[in-house]
Amino acid sequence: MKSPLLQSLTADPDERMTLARVLDCADAASRGTPAHTAFLSPHERALAERLAPAARFFGGYPDAERTVAVFLPDWAEDAQLPDFAELAAVRAVRRDREGSAPTHRDYLGALLALGVRRDMLGDLLVRPDGCDILAASSVAPFLRDNLTSAGRSPLTVTLVPLPELIVPEQAFREIRDTVASLRLDAVTAAAFSLSRGKAAEAVAAGKVFLNGIPCDKPDREVAEGDKISLRGMGKCLVASAGGVSRKGRVCLVLRRYL
């Protein structure tokens, strides 16, 4: 029963394994035991939401990109998610302030080089003087004791309470444009400065994600609040979609993240 259900959601074997764990957690909660998954990518989360509507998601702070799915039994429905998600915050601070600051890739590479699985790590909140790392509580002490550098920068690493996370404001460029309709190919073209034809090709090739799910239908309608990602070119938020120009076109305000 489980296998056909998972195959209907994704053909990727790794994603099916992740979703099987989601179902296991949901089953544990139905029997009275709180449970949670490892960290999910936005795409995996979108699949999990379709598979298990009772899941609640937490990544350490509001609007986290990578989150764990938490399943609570009836007796814990009013509990706070941080009490059951088993997440920790690891703060890495540069000991040198000269030269280029380590990038997200530098920090992630240093963490993976320690042998830590990606699904044990949440968002990496990078700033010029360091990085706050969301991690599973079980690996946080290991990171504190073994993460010593990123890029060319030596680091001082400590554990901090989740409420003390430093969340940098995400930079974006605001784009104002008009489109003939709110079709996915039209909005993608406006967001990433592409021709309508190139955007349609990208959608048909499976390179465009709508709210974390690959969408290969150029005529899929987009709504205000939707997030669009184009592989290799970044992501954007449809901040506003409403109003009609004098020429009868739909007015858009997009936020393309830098």
Disulfide bonds with the S-S distance in Angstrom:
none
